[in-house]
Amino acid sequence: MNGHVKSMHFQRFMETATTLLSLLLVMAFDSSRTVAASRNQQCGDSVQKSLKLSRLLQKESVDLIKTYKASQGEMSELFCKVSVNNVPDPNISGLEPSEKIASIYTHLQEFFPHFEWVYEQQTDLQLPTSPLLSDLRRFTAGSRNLAYLIKPFYQSLFPNVPLPERGPTTLPPPQNIFQQKVYGCVVLKTFKELLSNVSRELRSLKSQVCRRRTHTNTLF
Amino acid sequence: MVSAGELLLLAGLVLAAAATGGFYQTNHLVTAPQTTQFLEIGSNFKATCMIVNTTEVTADDLYWKLSETTVSKELYTKLNESAISVTVPVTSVQSEWLFCRAKKGKSPYVFLNTGKFMYGVLLKKGYPPGKPENVFCVAVQEKTTISSTFRCDWATVGRQTSDVPTKYTLNVVVIHIRNYSVSTEGTHAQVEFVDTYPHFMTLEIWVEAHNMLGKIESERITQDANSFVKTNPPSDIKVISEKYFPTSPLMNWTQPINKSYGKLKYEIRFCTSGSPNWTYVPKGDIATDIQSFRLQSLQPYTEYITQVRCQLGHWSDWSGTTMKTAEDRPTSKPDLWRTIAEVDGKNERRVQFISKDPVFANGRIITFDIKIQEQKNDNLQWDTILVNGSESSDGQRVITVLKDMLLADLRPVRLCVTANNSVGTSPMASLFISAKGREDSPVKGLKVWSAEGKLWLQWTPPNGPDLSEYVVEWVSGEQTDWQRENKNTRLTAIKGNLEGFVRYTVSVYSIYSGRIGKPASKEAYLKEGAPLEGPVVRLNDKPGRNEAELGWVEIPLHRQRGFIVNYTINYTGGGETHEVTVPGNTVSYTLKSLSSNTKYDTWINASTVRGSAQSSTHSFTTLKYAPGEVESIVVGVSLGFMFVVLMTMLLCLYKKDVIKENLWPRIPDPGESTIGNWSPDYPLKAETLKENCLSGISVLDVDVCDGKSVFEEDKACLPLKKDKYLSEEHSSGIGGSSCMSSPRQSVSDSDEGSDMADTTASTVQYSSVVASNGYKGQTPNPHPQQAVFSRSESTQPLLDSEENPDMVIQESSRQSQRFKQENPAEIHLLEMDQQQQEGGVESLGFCPRDEESEQTKPSEGQSAASSYMSQREGYRPQ
């Protein structure tokens, strides 16, 4: 009789312990889901912001190129069809998201010296009140902001993988005015192409990186 | 007790004093703290004063002054013999100096070096900064992009003083990129982002408030930069009203900024023109990033104002346009009503059917179709009434006159009306006018009052069955308007455009399934004012002696501007002003107790509850006599006079014999007289007279000079000189007396006589004494003889005396008077005796006619003289 009672007590204890353990597991799972959701949201927000900014810059690049052409005088259409060396590659390299993001960041960085150079050239070619100059400065600043957005995003995603440093920039040799006009247009067009590639890559990265991070967190 | 901290402070001060020995060479007191202090109002401030490089004073000689006030010693703390501290509360806002000073009387050195024994510290007071609140930042759109100027506003909290001002620093951090900071003393600041607005970047914003008493930060705002963007409102707004969707116009617009900046949210609202109430389209019905929206449930043929705004961060301003929806078929009945006017002298009514467009006309009403239906003789023909199409400018529905007709009092009629616009026909409205006197009962207890700029009505419903609705009608002059109220209404306000200072007749009709009941009516003003003019004052009748009836014409209705509550009649006259107030429905008043023959000025003030207006002054003068008063006097006097006359006549009639006897005494007929002869009973004494022309003439009370008789009978006498006869002195004789007397004079004199008969006898010559030598042609005896006197016994006056009355009036009066007192015959004789005694007959007077007679008949005068003497002698015995 006593043994049966003891058995009954133990059985009840086990049931209670099992219930409590289950409850704890559920709470832990839910907590992890909450944290994962929060991180996933941050990831998505960062990518989304970068994507929006890249689209805005893309749209502004179209406007800028129009403004550029309009301010270069005759044969402006011809300027943009000529190929020029020493302009960064607009294509994004890498297979992994980290590599792609790093490539985006690096390519953006590579263009900034060219923007500066084009701005200086156009400062000599345009009147100080030319809208091209202000648009160039605004566009350059916006492009830097995109880079500034990508960097913390990358660092948050891949805190242990440092961003590669920007390589040496090769600016074109001294040019005549025609060459300057051609050069500026090619830089803008190439950068516009880069922005297009960035937008596409960010769109894919948003679905890849942020979801994967969610899965990773879920598994913890 | 001196704390360890204070000792450390003292040590520090000493060291500081040693380090700055130059300063202490001139000052023997020093405080801690030494420099200007910023203090929080409400706190306590503690300072310490130390004696340096002197033994002239001790801590007991020190005292503190705050501005001009010596600080109470209770607040002092003596640290040692050379140091003292004080703790003062910081209360007032003004800055103050706190001085540590030494008493002057301690030694001559102190007295002579007061400046060295004084040290002060300036206390500036204020409040610690308050935490900035409600930080609001915005970046507005500039052309097609967002401005890089970023402006923030905030609200200050807490108080500030001029001594401790608060400054603010706006901090804007573009996360991971750059920090911006700008300071200001105001409540707003702006930063300029480098080159471009940081779209899609995260901004952290806060405002730091700081002053000498501390610093504090506002709440930090960490948001996407685009959330601070305020774009321009949507542009190029167009609303397209389509014919087949009159209630659902399509709204189009252009986005103010490229959608690459972000998705724009929109908000849409609309209202009818002139209405202050906006209808908002539910936000859930409006998608983002759209450039068109179809509005729903609008009224056809109605002008609407539609507006839209967008939001990227902050909502933009509203932008919009005005549009009119397309027409649709009228969806409600025309608002049918009637006016009825009595026709004088006939048992008919003039009925005018009028109508307003349907409430939901949904277009311009072009025509009304009407059908007049009498109960026993239905007229099923529809008549079409064209509408002018004018629309009211004040938003009120236009009233169209549909039909004018004469309607017998006992004849009911029904009118059916439909309204048509370009799209279709409205439902039919009908109105039934009952026979006169057979209307259903009216509402009860109608009250009308003005409040809140409206005319309000309240009533109790009638008892009649089938009550369907009420019609509230208001009439002013020729203008009639109405509105309909449902059958449950007990209180309502007139919705029409009423004017102030206009009298309205407000009526409530109960409608019984289309039949119009009896109205209940009241007059009312939306707003009352003082009359524009006073009444025209006049007198209803001529003014009386003590009263006058004033009448006045009511002020024209459109100039009354309110109900006349009373008239105040003012009238002034005789230096007094009176005032009488009469009710407003009075049009005449009789002024009483007026003074007679007085000019009165009167005027009337017509008063409403809001003021009064004065009439022009009317003047009148009261009569001196009351009407009929003069006539009464005249009649009274006349009656009195007539009475007197009548009485006199009656008296004469009754006393005619007495009067006749007195006035016309019986005179003996001379024809019946006889001459008697008598001889005097004494001998006549012959006298020698120079002139004896008077012989034969004897006059008893003769007033008229019987010149003729003298001329005829005694014209040979009177040989007297003319000048003698004219002399007054000589007129006292018998001849003068007889010539100058007159009958009239004698009659008047007779009143004083004692004997009427005698007096009367004296006024007429009813007797004469003639010389005996002849009477009337009888030849007297030419020889001297004893005188014989003849006397007539007749009482008949001598007719000759009346032939020349004027010649004797004046001269005869004196003689006549004598005869009144005495027997005239005796007087004459006595006088003659006296005159003879005094000087003969030269003094006898004669009239000029006698003189002439004498001149022409001198021979006769001699005989007369002898007769005269005889007369004297012969008369005496009588």
Contacts between the chains, C-beta under 8 A, distances in Angstrom:
chain1	res1	chain2	res2	distance
A	49	B	200	4.3
A	49	B	201	7.6
A	49	B	224	7.4
A	50	B	200	7.6
A	52	B	199	7.7
A	52	B	200	5.0
A	52	B	260	7.6
A	52	B	262	7.0
A	53	B	199	6.1
A	53	B	200	4.3
A	55	B	260	5.1
A	56	B	199	5.8
A	56	B	200	7.3
A	56	B	258	7.9
A	56	B	260	4.4
A	56	B	261	6.2
A	58	B	260	7.5
A	59	B	258	5.8
A	59	B	260	4.2
A	60	B	260	7.9
A	63	B	144	8.0
A	137	B	195	4.5
A	137	B	196	7.6
A	138	B	145	7.1
A	138	B	148	7.9
A	138	B	195	5.4
A	138	B	196	4.1
A	139	B	196	7.7
A	140	B	195	6.9
A	141	B	194	6.1
A	141	B	195	3.5
A	141	B	196	4.0
A	142	B	196	5.1
A	142	B	199	7.1
A	144	B	177	7.9
A	145	B	174	7.9
A	145	B	177	6.7
A	145	B	196	7.4
A	145	B	198	5.6
A	145	B	199	7.4
A	145	B	200	7.6
A	145	B	201	5.7
A	148	B	176	5.3
A	148	B	177	4.8
A	148	B	201	7.3
A	149	B	176	7.8
A	149	B	200	6.9
A	149	B	201	6.8
A	151	B	176	7.1
A	152	B	175	8.0
A	152	B	176	5.2
